[in-house]
Amino acid sequence: MGGKKKLNLKQMERMQGKKDEQDRDKKKEKAGAPKERKPSAVVPPDPKSEKTISEIKKMHVLTPYAVAARFNIRISAAKDFLQQLQENGAIQLVSGSHNIKIYKAD
C-alpha cells in the first residue's frame, strides 16, 4: 500500500538526461527558419492618387487599423491619411470618439 518507490541517485540522473534531450529536440523543431518581418512604412500613400482612392472605395468600413493593414503603414500615419482624405472630401466620418474614428467612402 505504500506510495511510489523513491528513485536512487543514478536513476534520477538518467531520467533527467533523457528529459533534457527531449527538450533540446523540441527546441530544434520549433526554431526552424525565422519569420521575415517587414517594417511598417511611416509615409502614407498619396491621398490624391486615383489608385489609392479606388482601393479605399473597395473597403466597406474605414478604420485606422484597416487602412494600416491594407497599405502597410503605421496606425498613426493611417489616422493622418484618413484625416486628409476627409478634408479632400473622398470619405466622410460616420462615427467617432477620442479613441477611434470610423469612416465610409462616398
Short mmCIF file of the C-alpha atoms (twelve columns), coordinates in Angstrom:
data_MODEL
# 
_entry.id   MODEL 
# 
loop_
_atom_site.group_PDB 
_atom_site.id 
_atom_site.type_symbol 
_atom_site.label_atom_id 
_atom_site.label_alt_id 
_atom_site.label_comp_id 
_atom_site.label_asym_id 
_atom_site.label_seq_id 
_atom_site.Cartn_x 
_atom_site.Cartn_y 
_atom_site.Cartn_z 
_atom_site.pdbx_PDB_model_num 
ATOM 1   C CA . MET A 1   0.000   0.000  0.000   1 
ATOM 2   C CA . GLY A 2   2.941   2.306  0.051   1 
ATOM 3   C CA . GLY A 3   3.495   5.063  -2.421  1 
ATOM 4   C CA . LYS A 4   5.792   5.212  -5.396  1 
ATOM 5   C CA . LYS A 5   9.280   3.831  -4.821  1 
ATOM 6   C CA . LYS A 6   11.895  6.532  -4.289  1 
ATOM 7   C CA . LEU A 7   14.466  6.508  -7.099  1 
ATOM 8   C CA . ASN A 8   18.131  6.293  -6.297  1 
ATOM 9   C CA . LEU A 9   20.609  8.928  -7.460  1 
ATOM 10  C CA . LYS A 10  21.732  7.037  -10.590 1 
ATOM 11  C CA . GLN A 11  18.135  6.563  -11.806 1 
ATOM 12  C CA . MET A 12  17.300  10.244 -11.231 1 
ATOM 13  C CA . GLU A 13  20.355  11.313 -13.270 1 
ATOM 14  C CA . ARG A 14  19.335  9.042  -16.135 1 
ATOM 15  C CA . MET A 15  15.761  10.381 -16.175 1 
ATOM 16  C CA . GLN A 16  16.971  13.992 -16.083 1 
ATOM 17  C CA . GLY A 17  19.323  13.333 -19.022 1 
ATOM 18  C CA . LYS A 18  16.508  11.880 -21.128 1 
ATOM 19  C CA . LYS A 19  14.257  14.823 -20.308 1 
ATOM 20  C CA . ASP A 20  16.978  17.312 -21.304 1 
ATOM 21  C CA . GLU A 21  17.454  15.541 -24.659 1 
ATOM 22  C CA . GLN A 22  13.718  15.692 -25.384 1 
ATOM 23  C CA . ASP A 23  13.617  19.412 -24.542 1 
ATOM 24  C CA . ARG A 24  16.553  20.118 -26.890 1 
ATOM 25  C CA . ASP A 25  14.852  18.180 -29.707 1 
ATOM 26  C CA . LYS A 26  11.637  20.170 -29.235 1 
ATOM 27  C CA . LYS A 27  13.521  23.470 -29.301 1 
ATOM 28  C CA . LYS A 28  15.268  22.488 -32.543 1 
ATOM 29  C CA . GLU A 29  11.924  21.633 -34.158 1 
ATOM 30  C CA . LYS A 30  10.328  24.891 -33.021 1 
ATOM 31  C CA . ALA A 31  13.244  27.092 -34.051 1 
ATOM 32  C CA . GLY A 32  13.012  26.476 -37.803 1 
ATOM 33  C CA . ALA A 33  13.503  29.441 -40.080 1 
ATOM 34  C CA . PRO A 34  12.887  32.875 -38.562 1 
ATOM 35  C CA . LYS A 35  9.915   34.795 -39.906 1 
ATOM 36  C CA . GLU A 36  10.654  37.759 -42.101 1 
ATOM 37  C CA . ARG A 37  9.246   40.980 -40.774 1 
ATOM 38  C CA . LYS A 38  8.670   43.937 -42.999 1 
ATOM 39  C CA . PRO A 39  8.940   47.230 -41.191 1 
ATOM 40  C CA . SER A 40  5.818   49.317 -41.500 1 
ATOM 41  C CA . ALA A 41  6.184   52.410 -43.609 1 
ATOM 42  C CA . VAL A 42  5.907   55.788 -41.937 1 
ATOM 43  C CA . VAL A 43  4.932   57.713 -45.051 1 
ATOM 44  C CA . PRO A 44  1.287   57.183 -46.074 1 
ATOM 45  C CA . PRO A 45  0.261   56.872 -49.721 1 
ATOM 46  C CA . ASP A 46  -0.755  59.952 -51.697 1 
ATOM 47  C CA . PRO A 47  -4.371  60.893 -50.788 1 
ATOM 48  C CA . LYS A 48  -4.909  62.498 -54.220 1 
ATOM 49  C CA . SER A 49  -3.916  59.409 -56.208 1 
ATOM 50  C CA . GLU A 50  -6.751  57.757 -58.157 1 
ATOM 51  C CA . LYS A 51  -5.339  54.302 -57.472 1 
ATOM 52  C CA . THR A 52  -5.338  54.937 -53.722 1 
ATOM 53  C CA . ILE A 53  -8.885  56.327 -53.751 1 
ATOM 54  C CA . SER A 54  -10.149 53.329 -55.752 1 
ATOM 55  C CA . GLU A 55  -8.578  50.976 -53.180 1 
ATOM 56  C CA . ILE A 56  -10.222 52.943 -50.371 1 
ATOM 57  C CA . LYS A 57  -13.645 52.776 -52.048 1 
ATOM 58  C CA . LYS A 58  -13.427 48.977 -52.231 1 
ATOM 59  C CA . MET A 59  -13.260 48.797 -48.435 1 
ATOM 60  C CA . HIS A 60  -16.614 48.658 -46.626 1 
ATOM 61  C CA . VAL A 61  -15.512 50.242 -43.361 1 
ATOM 62  C CA . LEU A 62  -12.551 52.550 -42.985 1 
ATOM 63  C CA . THR A 63  -10.807 52.448 -39.643 1 
ATOM 64  C CA . PRO A 64  -7.190  53.367 -38.954 1 
ATOM 65  C CA . TYR A 65  -6.346  49.724 -38.292 1 
ATOM 66  C CA . ALA A 66  -7.883  48.502 -41.563 1 
ATOM 67  C CA . VAL A 67  -6.074  51.166 -43.590 1 
ATOM 68  C CA . ALA A 68  -2.780  50.475 -41.808 1 
ATOM 69  C CA . ALA A 69  -3.060  46.771 -42.572 1 
ATOM 70  C CA . ARG A 70  -4.080  47.374 -46.197 1 
ATOM 71  C CA . PHE A 71  -1.308  49.840 -47.088 1 
ATOM 72  C CA . ASN A 72  1.349   48.500 -44.650 1 
ATOM 73  C CA . ILE A 73  1.731   51.782 -42.778 1 
ATOM 74  C CA . ARG A 74  1.694   52.663 -39.103 1 
ATOM 75  C CA . ILE A 75  -1.608  53.364 -37.392 1 
ATOM 76  C CA . SER A 76  -0.624  56.947 -36.591 1 
ATOM 77  C CA . ALA A 77  0.144   57.520 -40.276 1 
ATOM 78  C CA . ALA A 78  -3.175  55.877 -41.214 1 
ATOM 79  C CA . LYS A 79  -5.062  58.277 -38.904 1 
ATOM 80  C CA . ASP A 80  -3.407  61.253 -40.584 1 
ATOM 81  C CA . PHE A 81  -4.104  59.759 -44.013 1 
ATOM 82  C CA . LEU A 82  -7.816  59.320 -43.234 1 
ATOM 83  C CA . GLN A 83  -7.983  62.871 -41.911 1 
ATOM 84  C CA . GLN A 84  -6.524  64.177 -45.192 1 
ATOM 85  C CA . LEU A 85  -8.996  62.126 -47.218 1 
ATOM 86  C CA . GLN A 86  -11.853 63.554 -45.172 1 
ATOM 87  C CA . GLU A 87  -10.632 67.092 -45.778 1 
ATOM 88  C CA . ASN A 88  -10.416 66.356 -49.531 1 
ATOM 89  C CA . GLY A 89  -13.994 65.044 -49.484 1 
ATOM 90  C CA . ALA A 90  -13.163 61.495 -50.610 1 
ATOM 91  C CA . ILE A 91  -14.557 59.947 -47.405 1 
ATOM 92  C CA . GLN A 92  -16.866 61.052 -44.622 1 
ATOM 93  C CA . LEU A 93  -16.884 60.472 -40.886 1 
ATOM 94  C CA . VAL A 94  -19.598 58.089 -39.702 1 
ATOM 95  C CA . SER A 95  -18.854 57.794 -36.009 1 
ATOM 96  C CA . GLY A 96  -16.004 58.502 -33.723 1 
ATOM 97  C CA . SER A 97  -14.673 59.095 -30.269 1 
ATOM 98  C CA . HIS A 98  -11.302 60.212 -28.994 1 
ATOM 99  C CA . ASN A 99  -10.011 56.630 -29.434 1 
ATOM 100 C CA . ILE A 100 -11.206 55.591 -32.882 1 
ATOM 101 C CA . LYS A 101 -12.932 57.135 -35.858 1 
ATOM 102 C CA . ILE A 102 -14.963 55.219 -38.421 1 
ATOM 103 C CA . TYR A 103 -15.280 56.499 -41.957 1 
ATOM 104 C CA . LYS A 104 -17.117 55.448 -45.107 1 
ATOM 105 C CA . ALA A 105 -16.241 56.079 -48.723 1 
ATOM 106 C CA . ASP A 106 -18.525 58.391 -50.700 1 
# 
